[in-house]
Amino acid sequence: MQDCLDDLVLALSAEKNRGKVADYIPQLAHVDPNQFGIAVCTPEGQMYSAGQADTLFSIQSISKVFTLTMALGKLGDGIWTHVGREPSGDPFNSIVQLEHESGKPRNPFINAGAIAVVDAIMMGHEPKETLAEILNFVRFIANDTSICFDHAVAASEMAHRDRNASLAHFMKAFGRLRHDVDKVLGTYFHQCSIAMSCEQLARAGLFLVSDGVNETTGIRVVSAQRARRINSLMMMCGHYDGSGEFAYRVGLPGKSGVGGGILAIAPGKGSIAVWSPGLDVLGNSYLGTRALERFVQHTGWSVF
Ligand code: DON
């Protein structure tokens, strides 16, 4: 395994095309695109890593897996009255479907869906209370109390929130959001700003590898059925309008973020986190996807 990761880093460091760093969030535009890290954690907690696997980056939309897990814990199947579970086939920040689907987002991973999820888990509380819950949950599943928000990234998104504010106001006009739009957005942006390394992220994914249990701590996070369902949503919707291509090339449940990270789950085998800040045209890590494609070819860890 270690040789495989070292080979990957060697092969990909020669790549000229690294995609384009997200610049619609000014704080992310400063990130050096010449970085690459990968970490693989086995169910028993054996960690393999290569490249910049302990460098912190903005997990962005990968956080949506964790807030969905919390929402399922709080509302159970009730969450599906707030958000659907179908692929959208549209970009992550698209508004078009909301108009003719009565403001209900297609799935929890597009921006509108994640905003609806965070509104659902606020349950009348102030942003700081919900944020404490989100951070505690992420620290708990990663078994790492050092994980924090990056307040500069959150502030940068809040200052440039027009697109997400449009989605939120549009949903609110349909009666879909119960809280003040700016409070929901502030919570959502902080959730997205969580900074983690590939190693921390790979550990955080372990409960999805082993039917809902983190075998390294022995703690059940969700039921086996719920873990399978979260994985299926990651497979179908985790890369937005690139989900079909990711399933075709990689064949694992995966969730990307515009920080350039991808968390991929190989059920029963391991949790894989990869990071390269340059994105493809759909907003998914360009080299990260290529790395996972090569990794799966080498290990055979596809679910298909
Ligand atoms: O709301 C946004 O646009 C970002 N905070 C998250 C988007 C994202 O990560 C899309 N993923 N590839």
Boltz pocket constraint, residues with backbone or C-beta under 6 A from the ligand:
constraints:
  - pocket:
      binder: B
      contacts: [[A, 59], [A, 60], [A, 61], [A, 62], [A, 92], [A, 93], [A, 111], [A, 157], [A, 164], [A, 188], [A, 189], [A, 192], [A, 256], [A, 257], [A, 258], [A, 259], [A, 282], [A, 283], [A, 284]]
      max_distance: 6.0
